[in-house]
Amino acid sequence: MNDVNSVFSALADENRRKILVMLSKESMHVNAIAGKFRISRPAVSKHLKILDRSKLITFKKEGRERYYSLNPKPIRSVFEWLKFYDKFWDEKLNSLKTFVERSR
């Protein structure tokens, strides 16, 4: 459950979600990421640290630069957690459908 909490916490911020979308398309270094935002480079670095702690991103060093990439594996734990609610709502909606059809 800690993985799920960590991912939800990381996804709670709009800037971090935007960073993940960007990294889903290509690996980028911090300056390239920061150039897409109206926030400071240190603020982007803080967001990257949070994403790294939740394991939503990985990085590799090339020279002096770190290139960040999306790591979709932690999102799978959230997806598994959400499956329960998917099944829950399917059952509730099927029950409602049955009730409405019997009420006619």
Secondary structure, 3 states (H helix, E strand, C coil): CHHHHHHHHHHCCHHHHHHHHHHHHCCEEHHHHHCCCCCCHHHHHHHHHHHHHCCCEEEEEECCEEEEEECCHHHHHHHHHHHHHHHHHHHHHHHHHHHHHHHC
